[in-house]
Amino acid sequence: MGLVRRRGSGWTWDGVAPRAYEAGAERHVLVSAADGAGDVELRYFRIPAGGASALERHRHEHAILVLHGRGEVLLGEAVHALVEGDVVFVESEELHQLRALDHEALGFLCTALVARRAGGH
């Protein structure tokens, strides 16, 4: 059976505990295998002003939708500006990192494969 997860106050969702990272970023897993998802996870990330995600590459692809804030994304060797509503596709094995600008947090939705846990990040 499907799932409706209600948004709480700000950028939070009922029943979802955020996971904090060292650099101050947060990950909120909105849909996962624990909810019955067999193929894809949906996560919300919040990167604080001036912060960045990990610089990484892995086998799985990402689709990203910027919900709020302004920032930039590194894809391979190219840096692209990001604003609310922009969509990013990260290819398999592509070096990538998202960064929030100095004056505001960057929030985005990101998909990932449930099966990536078997051998990826």
C-alpha positions as CSV (number, residue, x, y, z in Angstrom):
1,M,0.0,0.0,0.0
2,G,1.1,3.5,-0.7
3,L,2.0,6.2,1.7
4,V,1.2,9.9,2.4
5,R,3.8,11.6,4.6
6,R,2.5,15.0,5.9
7,R,4.8,18.0,6.0
8,G,5.3,19.4,9.5
9,S,6.6,22.9,10.3
10,G,9.3,24.4,8.2
11,W,11.1,21.7,6.1
12,T,10.2,18.7,8.3
13,W,7.9,15.8,7.8
14,D,5.8,13.9,10.4
15,G,7.5,10.7,11.4
16,V,10.8,11.5,9.9
17,A,13.9,12.1,12.1
18,P,16.6,14.0,10.3
19,R,20.1,12.6,10.3
20,A,22.8,15.3,10.9
21,Y,26.1,15.2,9.2
22,E,29.4,16.7,10.5
23,A,29.3,19.7,8.2
24,G,25.8,20.7,9.5
25,A,23.8,19.2,6.6
26,E,20.7,17.2,7.4
27,R,19.1,14.3,5.5
28,H,15.4,13.4,5.9
29,V,14.5,10.1,4.3
30,L,10.9,10.6,3.2
31,V,10.3,7.3,1.4
32,S,12.4,4.2,1.7
33,A,12.4,0.4,1.8
34,A,11.1,0.7,5.4
35,D,8.0,2.2,3.8
36,G,7.7,-0.6,1.3
37,A,9.6,1.1,-1.6
38,G,11.2,-1.5,-3.6
39,D,13.2,0.6,-6.1
40,V,13.6,4.2,-5.1
41,E,14.2,6.4,-2.1
42,L,13.2,10.0,-1.8
43,R,15.2,12.2,0.5
44,Y,15.2,15.9,1.5
45,F,18.6,17.5,2.2
46,R,19.3,20.8,3.9
47,I,22.7,22.3,3.6
48,P,23.4,25.3,5.8
49,A,24.5,28.6,4.4
50,G,28.1,28.4,3.3
51,G,28.1,24.6,3.7
52,A,28.5,21.7,1.2
53,S,27.6,18.1,0.6
54,A,30.3,15.5,0.4
55,L,32.4,15.4,-2.7
56,E,31.7,12.0,-4.1
57,R,31.1,9.6,-7.0
58,H,29.3,6.3,-6.9
59,R,27.5,3.8,-9.2
60,H,23.9,5.1,-8.7
61,E,22.4,8.1,-10.4
62,H,20.6,11.0,-8.7
63,A,17.7,13.2,-9.7
64,I,17.6,16.4,-7.7
65,L,15.0,19.2,-7.4
66,V,16.0,22.4,-5.6
67,L,13.1,23.5,-3.3
68,H,14.6,26.6,-1.7
69,G,17.8,28.6,-1.4
70,R,20.5,29.3,-3.9
71,G,23.7,27.4,-4.5
72,E,25.9,25.6,-6.9
73,V,26.5,22.1,-8.1
74,L,29.8,20.6,-9.2
75,L,29.2,18.0,-12.0
76,G,32.5,16.5,-13.1
77,E,34.7,19.6,-13.6
78,A,31.9,22.1,-14.3
79,V,30.2,24.3,-11.7
80,H,26.6,25.3,-12.3
81,A,24.5,27.9,-10.4
82,L,21.3,26.7,-8.7
83,V,18.1,28.4,-7.8
84,E,14.7,27.3,-6.5
85,G,13.0,25.0,-9.1
86,D,16.2,23.9,-10.9
87,V,16.6,20.2,-11.6
88,V,19.9,18.3,-11.6
89,F,20.7,14.9,-13.0
90,V,23.9,13.2,-11.7
91,E,25.2,10.4,-13.9
92,S,26.6,7.1,-12.6
93,E,30.2,7.6,-11.4
94,E,30.1,11.4,-12.0
95,L,32.0,13.5,-9.4
96,H,29.5,15.8,-7.7
97,Q,28.9,18.1,-4.8
98,L,26.2,20.7,-3.9
99,R,27.1,23.9,-2.1
100,A,24.8,26.5,-0.4
101,L,25.7,30.1,-0.9
102,D,26.9,32.1,2.1
103,H,23.6,33.9,3.0
104,E,21.0,31.1,2.9
105,A,20.5,27.3,3.3
106,L,20.0,25.1,0.3
107,G,17.2,22.6,0.4
108,F,16.5,19.9,-2.2
109,L,14.8,16.6,-2.9
110,C,17.0,13.8,-4.1
111,T,16.2,10.3,-5.4
112,A,18.4,7.3,-5.0
113,L,18.0,3.6,-5.6
114,V,17.0,1.5,-2.6
115,A,19.4,-1.3,-3.9
116,R,22.5,1.0,-3.8
117,R,23.1,0.0,-0.2
118,A,24.4,-3.4,-1.4
119,G,27.5,-1.9,-2.9
120,G,27.4,1.9,-3.1
121,H,26.7,5.0,-1.0
